[in-house]
């Protein structure tokens, strides 16, 4: 059973990226075509989303069964210590742990992809950006402390009211916080400011991390691009998509060895 399960999971991990690569190439070709192919593009997006959902179903079953097998093997080893049965080889247990880790990663990639292609309508409400940022700072403070990160804030002295989907905008802010945290593995400073520029509220989030190489900056919002081996490459593209859905903009400045700064501009209400 264990061999079959391992083989099935490995086959899935190999086939799923290959299928996605084929679909992605087709998607790129469609994107480069004329407006007459927009219908094909929409259909292809639906197919890729359906594919991701279909992969998630057997993946969930695999994860559950892996957990059960792992628990059974642990029980068997416990029985062996009590003088019953045979010891399960440590190598087999390590293989199960590796498979569990890879299935978790595949599930994470699928979740990120589904968020990226999601066309859920924005639930807009009048929100003071200062309050939203303050809530996110309070929410993130304990995690920042545990990673030796000092938060510095400088919020605009008047309300910055925008029509936004608070949940989605918080997702954007948290994603940038996490990116900053990963760029400051030895601790540092996270500087969060808000301001007003003409008809826009401005959110600036800066870190004192290792920065991004100039050659990599143009690719930072590209889907599936990541400078980290375990990164999905979908966090920042999803953030950009959410900001642009609000008719806003997000830009990035970075310098190697000094840090990175994200600037988000959102239209103020009644302008």
PyMOL commands that set and color helices and strands:
alter all, ss='L'
color gray80, all
select helices_A, chain A and resi 2-31+35-81+90-117+129-146+166-183+214-217+235-245
alter helices_A, ss='H'
color red, helices_A
select strands_A, chain A and resi 125-128+149-154+161-164+188-197+200-207+249-255+259-267
alter strands_A, ss='S'
color yellow, strands_A
deselect
rebuild
show_as cartoon
